[in-house]
Amino acid sequence: MPKQLLLIWAIICSGIITYFCLTNSSNIPAFNFPSIDKIVHFCFHFGFTISWILFFKKELKGQHANDYKAYLISFIFSVFFGITIEILQGILTATRTPDVTDVLANTIGATAGVFSAIGFRKQIDKIIGI
């Protein structure tokens, strides 16, 4: 799989997350399910982290003895992205407020993404062609 395609995919995922986190919350259907907001944050950052891991694994292949740098970069990027989104919710939106527990859910999702990618390393390498 070409690294440009992986980059485009990661950027699209990032854009979708940004849109849904910064759009007017009244435009999003309400669900009467406990902690749905935290589950969504977890899932967003799980997917975000996996998407960027795929790109960075392909990008860094051959430059380093191992690809754990891709996991670390993707994790840090996900955490800082989540913190930035929370700050922007307080600055740019009238219907959303920053929430520390959202950052925690984001971080847990990013952590799960990293450990899942490590656990499925061989399958991921096969999919992206390294």
Disulfide bonds with the S-S distance in Angstrom:
none
